[in-house]
Amino acid sequence: MPNARVLRDIKARNVVKANEVLRRAYLYVARNETLSPQVRHQAQLQLNTFGKYTRPTTVKNRCTESGRGRGVISEFALCRYQFRLKALNLELPGVRKASW
Protein backbone atom coordinates (compact mmCIF):
# COMPACT_ATOMS: atom_id res chain seq x y z
CA MET A 1 0.00 0.00 0.00
CA PRO A 2 1.56 3.33 -1.04
CA ASN A 3 1.84 5.96 1.65
CA ALA A 4 0.32 9.45 1.56
CA ARG A 5 3.36 11.07 -0.05
CA VAL A 6 3.30 8.66 -2.99
CA LEU A 7 -0.45 9.11 -3.42
CA ARG A 8 -0.03 12.91 -3.38
CA ASP A 9 2.70 12.67 -6.02
CA ILE A 10 0.55 10.42 -8.22
CA LYS A 11 -2.33 12.90 -7.91
CA ALA A 12 -0.03 15.80 -8.81
CA ARG A 13 1.28 13.93 -11.88
CA ASN A 14 -2.24 13.21 -13.12
CA VAL A 15 -3.45 16.80 -12.63
CA VAL A 16 -0.35 18.27 -14.31
CA LYS A 17 -0.82 15.94 -17.27
CA ALA A 18 -4.50 16.85 -17.59
CA ASN A 19 -3.90 20.63 -17.55
CA GLU A 20 -0.57 20.82 -19.38
CA VAL A 21 -1.82 21.97 -22.80
CA LEU A 22 -4.14 24.69 -21.50
CA ARG A 23 -1.56 25.92 -19.00
CA ARG A 24 1.14 26.17 -21.69
CA ALA A 25 -1.25 28.08 -23.96
CA TYR A 26 -1.95 30.64 -21.24
CA LEU A 27 1.77 30.91 -20.48
CA TYR A 28 2.52 31.53 -24.16
CA VAL A 29 -0.08 34.30 -24.35
CA ALA A 30 1.06 35.86 -21.06
CA ARG A 31 4.70 35.99 -22.17
CA ASN A 32 4.08 37.10 -25.77
CA GLU A 33 5.12 40.75 -25.85
CA THR A 34 3.57 41.40 -29.27
CA LEU A 35 0.05 41.09 -27.79
CA SER A 36 -1.74 43.89 -26.00
CA PRO A 37 -1.21 44.25 -22.25
CA GLN A 38 -4.92 43.64 -21.59
CA VAL A 39 -4.85 40.23 -23.30
CA ARG A 40 -1.64 39.28 -21.51
CA HIS A 41 -3.12 40.36 -18.18
CA GLN A 42 -6.24 38.26 -18.78
CA ALA A 43 -4.07 35.24 -19.57
CA GLN A 44 -2.14 35.81 -16.35
CA LEU A 45 -5.39 35.97 -14.38
CA GLN A 46 -6.49 32.70 -15.96
CA LEU A 47 -3.18 31.12 -14.93
CA ASN A 48 -3.80 32.24 -11.35
CA THR A 49 -7.13 30.36 -11.26
CA PHE A 50 -5.42 26.98 -11.71
CA GLY A 51 -4.97 24.86 -8.60
CA LYS A 52 -1.62 24.30 -6.93
CA TYR A 53 -1.20 20.77 -8.27
CA THR A 54 -1.35 21.96 -11.88
CA ARG A 55 2.18 23.36 -11.66
CA PRO A 56 4.84 20.98 -12.99
CA THR A 57 7.14 21.92 -10.11
CA THR A 58 4.87 20.13 -7.64
CA VAL A 59 5.81 16.78 -9.18
CA LYS A 60 8.69 15.17 -7.35
CA ASN A 61 10.41 11.86 -8.04
CA ARG A 62 9.60 9.56 -5.15
CA CYS A 63 10.32 5.94 -4.37
CA THR A 64 7.25 3.88 -5.22
CA GLU A 65 7.95 1.45 -2.37
CA SER A 66 8.83 3.69 0.57
CA GLY A 67 7.84 7.21 -0.53
CA ARG A 68 11.38 8.49 0.04
CA GLY A 69 12.13 11.67 -1.91
CA ARG A 70 15.92 11.53 -1.92
CA GLY A 71 18.32 9.14 -3.58
CA VAL A 72 15.74 8.03 -6.15
CA ILE A 73 16.93 6.16 -9.24
CA SER A 74 14.40 7.52 -11.71
CA GLU A 75 14.70 4.69 -14.24
CA PHE A 76 13.32 2.26 -11.66
CA ALA A 77 11.41 4.77 -9.47
CA LEU A 78 13.11 3.30 -6.40
CA CYS A 79 15.30 4.84 -3.73
CA ARG A 80 18.83 3.52 -3.50
CA TYR A 81 18.07 1.23 -0.54
CA GLN A 82 15.00 -0.37 -2.13
CA PHE A 83 16.93 -0.68 -5.39
CA ARG A 84 19.69 -2.55 -3.58
CA LEU A 85 17.25 -4.90 -1.84
CA LYS A 86 15.40 -5.72 -5.05
CA ALA A 87 18.64 -6.18 -6.99
CA LEU A 88 19.96 -8.61 -4.38
CA ASN A 89 16.69 -10.59 -4.51
CA LEU A 90 16.84 -10.61 -8.36
CA GLU A 91 13.50 -8.79 -8.61
CA LEU A 92 14.78 -6.23 -11.13
CA PRO A 93 15.21 -7.54 -14.68
CA GLY A 94 18.71 -7.06 -16.05
CA VAL A 95 20.23 -5.89 -12.75
CA ARG A 96 22.86 -7.90 -10.90
CA LYS A 97 25.22 -7.05 -8.11
CA ALA A 98 28.64 -6.36 -9.57
CA SER A 99 31.55 -8.53 -8.53
CA TRP A 100 35.05 -8.38 -9.93
C-alpha positions in Angstrom: 0.0 0.0 0.0 1.6 3.3 -1.0 1.8 6.0 1.6 0.3 9.4 1.6 3.4 11.1 -0.1 3.3 8.7 -3.0 -0.5 9.1 -3.4 0.0 12.9 -3.4 2.7 12.7 -6.0 0.5 10.4 -8.2 -2.3 12.9 -7.9 0.0 15.8 -8.8 1.3 13.9 -11.9 -2.2 13.2 -13.1 -3.5 16.8 -12.6 -0.4 18.3 -14.3 -0.8 15.9 -17.3 -4.5 16.8 -17.6 -3.9 20.6 -17.6 -0.6 20.8 -19.4 -1.8 22.0 -22.8 -4.1 24.7 -21.5 -1.6 25.9 -19.0 1.1 26.2 -21.7 -1.2 28.1 -24.0 -1.9 30.6 -21.2 1.8 30.9 -20.5 2.5 31.5 -24.2 -0.1 34.3 -24.3 1.1 35.9 -21.1 4.7 36.0 -22.2 4.1 37.1 -25.8 5.1 40.7 -25.8 3.6 41.4 -29.3 0.1 41.1 -27.8 -1.7 43.9 -26.0 -1.2 44.2 -22.3 -4.9 43.6 -21.6 -4.9 40.2 -23.3 -1.6 39.3 -21.5 -3.1 40.4 -18.2 -6.2 38.3 -18.8 -4.1 35.2 -19.6 -2.1 35.8 -16.3 -5.4 36.0 -14.4 -6.5 32.7 -16.0 -3.2 31.1 -14.9 -3.8 32.2 -11.4 -7.1 30.4 -11.3 -5.4 27.0 -11.7 -5.0 24.9 -8.6 -1.6 24.3 -6.9 -1.2 20.8 -8.3 -1.4 22.0 -11.9 2.2 23.4 -11.7 4.8 21.0 -13.0 7.1 21.9 -10.1 4.9 20.1 -7.6 5.8 16.8 -9.2 8.7 15.2 -7.3 10.4 11.9 -8.0 9.6 9.6 -5.1 10.3 5.9 -4.4 7.2 3.9 -5.2 8.0 1.5 -2.4 8.8 3.7 0.6 7.8 7.2 -0.5 11.4 8.5 0.0 12.1 11.7 -1.9 15.9 11.5 -1.9 18.3 9.1 -3.6 15.7 8.0 -6.2 16.9 6.2 -9.2 14.4 7.5 -11.7 14.7 4.7 -14.2 13.3 2.3 -11.7 11.4 4.8 -9.5 13.1 3.3 -6.4 15.3 4.8 -3.7 18.8 3.5 -3.5 18.1 1.2 -0.5 15.0 -0.4 -2.1 16.9 -0.7 -5.4 19.7 -2.6 -3.6 17.2 -4.9 -1.8 15.4 -5.7 -5.1 18.6 -6.2 -7.0 20.0 -8.6 -4.4 16.7 -10.6 -4.5 16.8 -10.6 -8.4 13.5 -8.8 -8.6 14.8 -6.2 -11.1 15.2 -7.5 -14.7 18.7 -7.1 -16.0 20.2 -5.9 -12.7 22.9 -7.9 -10.9 25.2 -7.0 -8.1 28.6 -6.4 -9.6 31.6 -8.5 -8.5 35.0 -8.4 -9.9 
